[in-house]
């Protein structure tokens, strides 16, 4: 039956949860260098989880898996989704903060250079320089 597969999915999900929890702790501590989700082993584990989870037939598992095993699978899956959401929120916050700092630095540099900027042929200021790493599309 699918019991060994279900147990494998649960084991992989628990390892992913453990790694994500470590990443979240590292981000909250302000130490992103400790993140393990960027390591190749984590990426391989993620692919393996996707493959194993896709191989399970949800209706078959719901109907034929032992109740405790199915309940554990649901609980682990829910916890993994929660951890992924929390991880994504933290990464988004850090990205927004770092982009905000880059934007603020670029504006300050521009403000300080405005007095030294030459006039364009039509009497207006020449085009405003922009930071190379700031992408206004994002």
Buried (B, 14 or more C-beta within 10 A) or exposed (E): EBEEBBEBBBEBBBBBBEBBBBBBEBBEEEEEEEBEBEEEEBEEBBEBBEEBBEEBEEEEBEEEBEEEBBEBBEEBBEBBEEBEEBBEEBBEEEEEEEBEEBEEEBEEEBEEEEEEEEEEEEEEEEEEEEBEEBEEEE
